[in-house]
C-alpha cells in the first residue's frame, strides 16, 4: 500500500511538534490531559463500582477501612478500630465497627453500640459520594473549575485547578505538569483548609491510582482496589431491624 508523501511528512512533523506549554493551556485542555493520564474518559466511565480496602496509620489505635462506591453517587464506608489491651493504667478497649452509607437520596450511620440514624446534610457532603469526582462533567453538576496556571507548591511546579462545588465548597488541586496526575489537594480555603497529599501511584487495570493519601500526621494506605466490584442495593441501605 502506497502512502502519499505529503501525508507522511505531515505525520512526521506532528510527531516532532513540541507539546503545548502547560501554563498556556485552557482549563478544558488541562482536564483532558488529566483524564488521559488517569486512563481515558471511556475507560473511567466504564467502571460501575469500586471497592477500596486499607488501613490508617498515625492514629492512637489501628484502624482499617472498607469503602464501596457505585454510580452515580452511592457509598458505603466501614471503619474498624482494633481492640486494645489494657496497659499502663489504661483500660482495655474492645474492637469497634462504624458504618456510614448513602444511597443517592438519604444516608445513615450506625455502629456496634449505636442504632442506625439518619445522616445530617453536612455529614453527607463529607462523604464525597460522587463516583467520578467533581471534575468529570463539572458544568453539568453545577461545579465551576478555574485553571490558575503554573505555580510553585511544596517546592515543586504544579498546575493549579480551583474547583468551586455547587454547594460553594472550594477544593484546590495540584497536578504534576509532567504526568498531569494530582499530587496534592486542599479542601477549604486559608488556614481552615485541609491538605491531602497523594503518593505511591500504582496501576489498577491500566489506570494509575494513589495507594497512599497523607493528611497531616495521618497516612491512609490502600491495600487493595477492586474495580467493578459486586454490589447490591442493600449495601447502601441501613440494616434491617
Beta strands, then each sheet from edge to edge (+ up, - down):
strand 1: 49-57
strand 2: 63-70
strand 3: 74-81
strand 4: 96-102
strand 5: 107-111
strand 6: 117-118
strand 7: 144-153
strand 8: 156-164
strand 9: 170-175
strand 10: 182-187
strand 11: 194-204
strand 12: 207-215
strand 13: 218-227
sheet 1: 6+ 5- 4+ 3- 2+ 1- 13+ 12- 11+ 10- 9+ 8- 7+
end
